[in-house]
Structures are given as structure tokens and as C-alpha cells.
Amino acid sequence: MRVVLSIAGVALAAAVAVSAQTPTWRPGNRSLTSAEERDAAAKAKALPFKPRDLSGVWGLGANGFNLDQRAVPPMTPGGKAKYDAAKPGLGPRGVPLGNDPMMICDPVGYPRSFTYNYGMEFIETPGRMFQFFEWGHTWRTIWTDGRALPTQVDEARWYGYAIGRWEGDTFVVESRGYDERSWLDQDGHPHSGAMRLVERYRRATADTMEAVITLTDPDTYTQPWVTTTTLRLNPAAEIGEYFCVPSDEEIFRQKMREPAGGAARP
């Protein structure tokens, strides 16, 4: 009898242990309450610290990591003309009936997916690093197999052509070949096809990662645009699904944007 009870006790303990380890669904980064964010921050600080491990959802308490608006370089005449033609729907230059390409569900592109997102995640595999974004439920491929960045591209891409490498404990990404139809941020800062980016990511602590983005575009800006920011790890979240749906956007345009902008109803 004791043997039977002992076996049953071991089985129950094993079942409880397995149950405690069973993965569960986690909310998206933007769905956490303030209390849940504080709890996530405490958990992140207690995680094992591996400088070359960039995995996890980054963006606790933030909806993106905007380019440094205090460091915007002077624009070339061509760059200023494109900036003046951009009519944002939000921010200090916002107008109700703007021409932000996001409002017609164009791809956000890069680096705007970095500056406007609800969570970002790195996934490292042999030969490449993937950078996932909740907004648009899309990703960017950063090749780490030793290939060189192309000097010329036959087709511009919304997310460019990117290569990466480790320099000590800093992950360095170089990219070019971007489609110039995308905006850099919600203020409508433009770029040309000549834009190049150099990004440096360094996991400084268990719960923080430093990012330095240097944007060089001689056709649009007279000097490099450098942004430095700190990303916070959110171990309580996972990348969700957030699409720009053209049919939903059309309803929003008809019922909200156009009436707010004073457009006459048909």
C-alpha cells in the first residue's frame, strides 16, 4: 500500500512539475497594464545575462524608438522639398487629411518599423538574424553568412539589403537599397535611394539593450543623422499581430479622417 501511495505521489509531483513548465500564451507588448509592465521589468532584471543574446521582445513601455528629433541634420534643397510636400496626420505638422503612406497601408519600411512599432524581436539562426516587428506583422532579414553589402541594387526594397556581424559584444548592421517612398518617421522626414544605415546593438544589462543608428543620405541631408536610444526587454510579452487592413482604413477614412478634415460628403 505504501509503495502504491509512493508511486502515486511521485506521479502527482511529476504532473505538477510538467504543468508548471507548460508554455502559455502571452499578450502583445502594447497590451500590458501598468502593473504588468512593472512586473515584467522586475522579471527582466533577474534573467541570466548573456551579452550576445539579443533574443526576446524589446520595447517594454514604448511604442517604438523614434529617431532623435533634436539631431535632425540640415536638409539639401531636394530633401527640404520632399519634407515640405509630406503632410503628416499626427504631430506638430499634423493635418486631418494628410498624405502619410501609412494611411493607405503602404509598407512602413525601415527604419520606420524601428521608430514606430509595438514590439521588436531578434531571432538568430545560422547565417542570418531575423528582426520581427508587431506592426505589419513583418520581418527584416539581416544576413550574417559573410556576404558583402551590394554596391548596387537592381530593385529597391522597403526593408533594404542588410548584413550583420559581431564586433566584440556589439551586433553591427549595415544596410542600403531602400525604397524612397517610405517615410523615416511620422513627421514625414524623407530619404532617398542613396540612404545607408549603420546600426549598433549592445546588450548592456539583462534587461536593456543600447542601440545607435547612424543614417547617411547625402541626397537628403548634409550630414549623418545619429540616434542613440535604450530598449527595455519585456519577458512577459510576445509579438502579436497588428496589420494595416485596407478595408478598415477605408472605413476610418470615410467616417473619421474626412469629416475631421472638413471634406464634403458625397
Backbone hydrogen bonds in HBPLUS format (Angstrom, degrees):
<---DONOR---> <-ACCEPTOR-->    atom                        ^
c    i                          cat <-CA-CA->   ^        H-A-AA   ^      H-
h    n   atom  resd res      DA  || num        DHA   H-A  angle D-A-AA Bond
n    s   type  num  typ     dist DA aas  dist angle  dist       angle   num
A0005-LEU N   A0001-MET O   2.96 MM   4  6.25 164.9  1.99 152.9 156.5     1
A0006-SER N   A0002-ARG O   2.82 MM   4  5.95 152.2  1.89 143.5 152.1     2
A0007-ILE N   A0003-VAL O   2.90 MM   4  6.15 158.6  1.94 149.4 154.4     3
A0008-ALA N   A0004-VAL O   2.90 MM   4  6.13 159.5  1.94 148.9 155.2     4
A0009-GLY N   A0005-LEU O   2.79 MM   4  5.99 151.3  1.87 145.1 153.4     5
A0010-VAL N   A0006-SER O   2.96 MM   4  6.25 155.9  2.02 149.0 154.8     6
A0011-ALA N   A0007-ILE O   2.91 MM   4  6.15 160.0  1.95 150.2 155.9     7
A0012-LEU N   A0008-ALA O   2.90 MM   4  6.11 157.2  1.95 147.8 153.8     8
A0013-ALA N   A0009-GLY O   2.98 MM   4  6.16 159.4  2.02 146.6 152.2     9
A0014-ALA N   A0010-VAL O   2.90 MM   4  6.13 155.8  1.95 148.0 154.9    10
A0015-ALA N   A0011-ALA O   2.90 MM   4  6.13 154.5  1.97 145.8 153.1    11
A0016-VAL N   A0012-LEU O   2.93 MM   4  6.18 157.3  1.98 150.1 155.9    12
A0017-ALA N   A0013-ALA O   2.94 MM   4  6.17 156.0  2.00 145.5 152.1    13
A0018-VAL N   A0014-ALA O   2.93 MM   4  6.17 160.9  1.96 151.6 156.1    14
A0019-SER N   A0015-ALA O   2.90 MM   4  6.05 159.0  1.94 145.9 152.3    15
A0020-ALA N   A0016-VAL O   2.90 MM   4  6.12 150.8  1.99 145.6 153.3    16
A0021-GLN N   A0017-ALA O   3.21 MM   4  6.44 132.5  2.45 136.7 148.3    17
A0021-GLN N   A0018-VAL O   3.07 MM   3  5.17 133.8  2.29  97.3 110.2    18
A0022-THR N   A0019-SER O   3.28 MM   3  5.22 157.6  2.33 100.2 106.8    19
A0238-GLU N   A0027-PRO O   3.05 MM 211  6.21 149.2  2.15 143.7 151.8    20
A0031-SER N   A0028-GLY O   3.01 MM   3  5.33 161.4  2.05 114.6 120.7    21
A0037-GLU N   A0033-THR O   2.89 MM   4  6.18 149.4  1.99 149.6 158.6    22
A0038-ARG N   A0034-SER O   3.03 MM   4  6.32 155.1  2.09 146.4 152.4    23
A0039-ASP N   A0035-ALA O   3.01 MM   4  6.29 154.9  2.07 146.4 153.4    24
A0040-ALA N   A0036-GLU O   2.86 MM   4  6.04 154.6  1.92 145.2 152.4    25
A0041-ALA N   A0037-GLU O   2.90 MM   4  6.11 154.1  1.97 147.4 154.2    26
A0042-ALA N   A0038-ARG O   3.12 MM   4  6.37 153.4  2.19 143.5 149.7    27
A0043-LYS N   A0039-ASP O   3.04 MM   4  6.31 156.0  2.10 147.1 153.5    28
A0044-ALA N   A0040-ALA O   2.91 MM   4  6.11 155.3  1.97 149.2 155.9    29
A0045-LYS N   A0041-ALA O   3.26 MM   4  6.48 152.5  2.34 144.1 149.6    30
A0046-ALA N   A0043-LYS O   3.10 MM   3  5.31 137.0  2.29 101.4 113.2    31
A0047-LEU N   A0044-ALA O   3.27 MM   3  5.42 165.7  2.29 107.5 111.8    32
A0053-ASP N   A0050-LYS O   2.96 MM   3  5.37 164.8  1.98 124.5 126.5    33
A0234-ASN N   A0057-VAL O   2.78 MM 177  5.49 157.4  1.83 174.7 174.0    34
A0058-TRP N   A0120-MET O   2.71 MM  62  5.24 172.1  1.72 163.7 165.4    35
A0120-MET N   A0058-TRP O   3.08 MM  62  5.24 151.7  2.16 144.2 152.7    36
A0059-GLY N   A0232-ARG O   2.79 MM 173  5.38 172.2  1.80 156.9 158.5    37
A0062-ALA N   A0059-GLY O   3.01 MM   3  5.26 151.8  2.09 141.3 134.3    38
A0060-LEU N   A0232-ARG O   3.08 MM 172  5.24 170.5  2.09 135.1 135.1    39
A0065-PHE N   A0114-PHE O   3.19 MM  49  6.20 152.3  2.27 134.1 142.0    40
A0071-ALA N   A0068-ASP O   3.12 MM   3  5.46 158.0  2.17 107.5 114.4    41
A0222-THR N   A0074-PRO O   2.91 MM 148  5.74 167.2  1.93 159.9 161.2    42
A0076-THR N   A0220-THR O   2.95 MM 144  5.25 160.0  1.99 120.1 125.1    43
A0080-LYS N   A0076-THR O   2.84 MM   4  6.07 160.5  1.87 160.9 165.9    44
A0081-ALA N   A0077-PRO O   3.05 MM   4  6.22 151.9  2.13 143.0 150.1    45
A0082-LYS N   A0078-GLY O   3.18 MM   4  6.44 155.6  2.24 144.5 150.2    46
A0083-TYR N   A0079-GLY O   2.95 MM   4  6.18 153.7  2.02 146.5 154.5    47
A0084-ASP N   A0080-LYS O   2.90 MM   4  6.06 160.1  1.94 149.1 154.0    48
A0085-ALA N   A0081-ALA O   3.12 MM   4  6.25 139.8  2.28 136.8 147.0    49
A0086-ALA N   A0083-TYR O   3.17 MM   3  5.25 143.2  2.31  98.9 109.3    50
A0099-ASN N   A0087-LYS O   2.80 MM  12  5.25 143.9  1.93 131.9 143.4    51
A0095-VAL N   A0088-PRO O   2.81 MM   7  6.24 151.8  1.89 151.3 154.7    52
A0094-GLY N   A0091-GLY O   2.96 MM   3  5.02 163.1  1.99 113.6 117.2    53
A0103-MET N   A0100-ASP O   2.84 MM   3  5.55 148.6  1.94 121.6 129.7    54
A0104-ILE N   A0101-PRO O   3.21 MM   3  5.57 163.0  2.24 108.5 113.8    55
A0106-ASP N   A0101-PRO O   3.08 MM   5  5.45 159.8  2.12 155.5 149.6    56
A0105-CYS N   A0102-MET O   2.99 MM   3  4.89 157.5  2.04 109.3 110.5    57
A0113-SER N   A0109-GLY O   2.91 MM   4  5.99 136.2  2.10 145.7 157.6    58
A0110-TYR N   A0158-TRP O   3.07 MM  48  6.49 140.0  2.24 164.5 152.7    59
A0114-PHE N   A0111-PRO O   2.82 MM   3  5.20 140.6  1.98 109.2 121.4    60
A0115-THR N   A0111-PRO O   3.04 MM   4  6.47 148.8  2.14 145.7 155.5    61
A0116-TYR N   A0112-ARG O   2.71 MM   4  5.70 135.1  1.91 148.7 158.5    62
A0134-GLU N   A0119-GLY O   3.21 MM  15  5.66 159.0  2.26 154.8 154.7    63
A0121-GLU N   A0132-PHE O   2.96 MM  11  5.04 152.8  2.03 138.8 143.5    64
A0132-PHE N   A0121-GLU O   2.73 MM  11  5.04 162.1  1.76 158.6 158.8    65
A0123-ILE N   A0130-PHE O   2.82 MM   7  5.02 155.9  1.88 145.9 150.9    66
A0130-PHE N   A0123-ILE O   2.77 MM   7  5.02 175.7  1.77 154.4 154.5    67
A0125-THR N   A0128-ARG O   2.96 MM   3  5.52 166.5  1.98 170.6 173.6    68
A0128-ARG N   A0125-THR O   3.24 MM   3  5.52 167.9  2.25 123.7 127.2    69
A0144-THR N   A0127-GLY O   2.87 MM  17  4.78 163.5  1.90 114.8 118.0    70
A0129-MET N   A0142-ILE O   2.72 MM  13  5.00 162.4  1.75 149.8 156.1    71
A0142-ILE N   A0129-MET O   2.80 MM  13  5.00 158.8  1.84 160.2 165.2    72
A0131-GLN N   A0140-ARG O   2.93 MM   9  5.06 158.4  1.97 148.4 154.2    73
A0140-ARG N   A0131-GLN O   2.87 MM   9  5.06 136.8  2.05 130.1 143.9    74
A0133-PHE N   A0138-THR O   2.87 MM   5  5.54 162.9  1.90 165.1 161.9    75
A0137-HIS N   A0134-GLU O   2.89 MM   3  4.74 154.5  1.95 112.6 118.9    76
A0136-GLY N   A0242-TYR O   2.56 MM 106  5.56 150.3  1.64 178.7 169.0    77
A0143-TRP N   A0162-ALA O   3.04 MM  19  6.26 160.8  2.08 138.4 132.8    78
A0164-GLY N   A0143-TRP O   2.77 MM  21  5.88 153.1  1.84 149.1 148.8    79
A0157-ARG N   A0177-GLY O   2.92 MM  20  6.24 166.6  1.94 155.3 157.6    80
A0160-GLY N   A0157-ARG O   3.26 MM   3  4.68 161.3  2.30  91.7  97.0    81
A0179-ASP N   A0157-ARG O   2.79 MM  22  5.04 141.1  1.94 122.8 123.5    82
A0161-TYR N   A0176-ARG O   2.80 MM  15  5.54 161.6  1.83 167.4 173.9    83
A0176-ARG N   A0161-TYR O   3.10 MM  15  5.54 146.6  2.22 143.4 152.8    84
A0163-ILE N   A0174-GLU O   2.94 MM  11  5.54 159.7  1.99 160.0 166.5    85
A0174-GLU N   A0163-ILE O   2.93 MM  11  5.54 160.4  1.97 159.4 165.9    86
A0165-ARG N   A0172-VAL O   2.96 MM   7  5.41 144.9  2.08 145.7 156.6    87
A0172-VAL N   A0165-ARG O   2.80 MM   7  5.41 170.2  1.81 174.7 171.9    88
A0167-GLU N   A0170-THR O   2.82 MM   3  5.20 169.9  1.83 158.5 161.8    89
A0170-THR N   A0167-GLU O   3.10 MM   3  5.20 159.9  2.14 118.1 123.5    90
A0171-PHE N   A0201-TYR O   2.81 MM  30  5.07 158.5  1.85 156.9 155.3    91
A0201-TYR N   A0171-PHE O   2.88 MM  30  5.07 167.0  1.89 146.0 150.2    92
A0173-VAL N   A0199-GLU O   2.80 MM  26  4.98 162.3  1.83 146.2 151.7    93
A0199-GLU N   A0173-VAL O   2.79 MM  26  4.98 161.8  1.83 147.4 153.8    94
A0175-SER N   A0197-LEU O   3.02 MM  22  5.27 152.0  2.10 149.5 151.3    95
A0197-LEU N   A0175-SER O   3.06 MM  22  5.27 161.3  2.10 139.1 144.4    96
A0182-SER N   A0179-ASP O   3.49 MM   3  6.51 173.9  2.50 125.6 126.2    97
A0184-LEU N   A0189-HIS O   2.86 MM   5  5.41 167.9  1.88 165.8 167.9    98
A0188-GLY N   A0185-ASP O   3.17 MM   3  5.76 166.7  2.19 115.6 119.7    99
A0195-MET N   A0192-SER O   3.25 MM   3  5.71 168.4  2.26 114.9 116.7   100
A0196-ARG N   A0216-THR O   2.84 MM  20  5.27 152.7  1.91 149.8 159.1   101
A0216-THR N   A0196-ARG O   2.92 MM  20  5.27 171.5  1.92 161.0 163.4   102
A0198-VAL N   A0214-THR O   3.01 MM  16  5.21 147.2  2.12 141.7 151.6   103
A0214-THR N   A0198-VAL O   2.87 MM  16  5.21 166.7  1.89 153.0 157.6   104
A0200-ARG N   A0212-VAL O   2.89 MM  12  5.14 147.7  2.00 141.5 151.8   105
A0212-VAL N   A0200-ARG O   2.96 MM  12  5.14 149.5  2.05 138.6 148.3   106
A0202-ARG N   A0210-GLU O   2.91 MM   8  5.17 159.5  1.96 147.7 153.4   107
A0210-GLU N   A0202-ARG O   2.75 MM   8  5.17 157.7  1.80 157.8 150.4   108
A0205-THR N   A0208-THR O   3.46 MM   3  5.24 173.8  2.46 133.4 135.0   109
A0233-LEU N   A0207-ASP O   2.95 MM  26  5.00 164.0  1.98 134.4 137.5   110
A0209-MET N   A0231-LEU O   2.89 MM  22  5.08 151.2  1.97 143.9 150.1   111
A0231-LEU N   A0209-MET O   2.76 MM  22  5.08 174.7  1.77 156.0 156.5   112
A0211-ALA N   A0229-THR O   2.91 MM  18  5.40 166.7  1.92 160.9 159.2   113
A0229-THR N   A0211-ALA O   2.91 MM  18  5.40 162.2  1.94 157.9 163.5   114
A0213-ILE N   A0227-THR O   2.80 MM  14  5.16 159.8  1.84 153.5 159.4   115
A0227-THR N   A0213-ILE O   2.85 MM  14  5.16 159.0  1.89 148.6 155.7   116
A0215-LEU N   A0225-TRP O   2.83 MM  10  5.02 173.2  1.84 146.9 148.8   117
A0225-TRP N   A0215-LEU O   2.82 MM  10  5.02 163.2  1.85 148.4 153.9   118
A0220-THR N   A0217-ASP O   2.93 MM   3  5.54 157.8  1.98 120.6 127.6   119
A0221-TYR N   A0217-ASP O   2.80 MM   4  5.71 176.5  1.80 172.0 172.7   120
A0237-ALA N   A0234-ASN O   3.45 MM   3  5.86 167.5  2.47 115.6 116.0   121
A0248-ASP N   A0245-VAL O   2.99 MM   3  5.31 116.9  2.40 109.0 124.5   122
A0249-GLU N   A0245-VAL O   2.89 MM   4  6.12 162.5  1.92 162.0 167.9   123
A0250-GLU N   A0246-PRO O   2.94 MM   4  6.12 148.9  2.04 145.5 153.2   124
A0251-ILE N   A0247-SER O   3.22 MM   4  6.49 154.9  2.29 142.3 147.9   125
A0252-PHE N   A0248-ASP O   2.96 MM   4  6.24 160.3  1.99 151.2 157.0   126
A0253-ARG N   A0249-GLU O   2.82 MM   4  6.02 152.2  1.89 145.0 153.0   127
A0254-GLN N   A0250-GLU O   3.02 MM   4  6.25 161.6  2.06 147.8 151.7   128
A0255-LYS N   A0251-ILE O   2.91 MM   4  6.02 164.9  1.93 155.1 159.3   129
A0256-MET N   A0252-PHE O   2.81 MM   4  5.34 148.6  1.91 141.0 147.9   130
A0257-ARG N   A0252-PHE O   3.16 MM   5  6.54 156.5  2.21 142.8 149.8   131
A0258-GLU N   A0253-ARG O   2.94 MM   5  5.84 170.7  1.94 159.6 160.2   132
A0260-ALA N   A0256-MET O   3.02 MM   4  5.99 156.4  2.08 146.0 153.3   133
A0261-GLY N   A0257-ARG O   2.92 MM   4  6.07 138.6  2.09 142.3 154.0   134
A0261-GLY N   A0258-GLU O   3.15 MM   3  4.97 123.4  2.48  91.8 106.5   135
A0263-ALA N   A0258-GLU O   2.88 MM   5  5.03 155.9  1.93 153.8 149.5   136
A0262-GLY N   A0259-PRO O   3.21 MM   3  5.15 158.7  2.26  99.1 105.4   137
